[in-house]
Amino acid sequence: MAKNMNNLLKQAQQMQTKLAALQKELEVRELDTSAGGGMVKIKINGKQEIIDFKLNPECVDPSDVEMLEDLIKTAINQAVKESQDMVSNSMSKVTGGVNIPGLF
């Protein structure tokens, strides 16, 4: 019984080490996303922080601010979703598919 517990603790420590390394890696991993056929471009990292944001001047129409707002919202939501998916996929590789609440 004690041997099984020791093995379990050892596996937990190994997973914790792998997760710490993955967290550092994800902090610097970046994704490029866009909306509106490239009119709005966003670069985001694995911590869901926006690193860069570009607007094509052609999409800036003072008479249609609502369209620009929609493009920006769509681009941000897409960037966050792709970043979350990247984190989730990377985490499942380390945890063997077990969802551990509070990690990311």
C-alpha positions, 0 to 999 in steps of 0.5 A, spaced: 500 500 500 505 504 501 509 503 495 502 505 491 502 511 495 509 513 493 508 511 486 502 516 486 506 521 489 512 521 485 507 521 479 504 527 482 511 531 483 513 529 475 506 532 473 507 538 477 514 539 474 512 538 467 506 543 468 511 548 471 515 548 465 509 548 460 506 554 463 513 558 462 513 555 455 506 558 454 507 565 456 512 566 450 508 562 445 504 566 440 498 566 435 496 570 430 489 571 428 485 575 424 478 577 422 474 581 416 479 577 411 485 580 415 482 587 416 483 586 423 490 582 426 491 580 433 497 577 436 496 573 443 500 569 447 498 563 452 496 567 457 491 570 453 495 577 453 494 581 447 501 582 444 500 586 438 494 589 434 493 592 427 487 595 423 487 595 416 486 603 414 481 601 409 476 598 415 476 605 418 470 608 416 467 614 420 460 613 418 460 605 420 464 605 426 459 599 428 462 595 423 469 596 426 467 595 433 464 588 430 470 586 427 475 588 433 470 584 437 470 578 433 478 578 432 479 579 440 474 573 441 477 569 436 484 570 438 482 568 446 479 562 443 485 560 439 489 561 445 485 557 450 485 551 445 492 552 445 493 552 452 488 546 453 491 542 448 498 543 451 495 541 458 492 535 456 498 532 453 501 533 460 495 531 464 493 525 460 487 528 458 485 529 466 482 536 467 485 539 473 481 545 475 485 552 476 491 550 472 489 555 467 
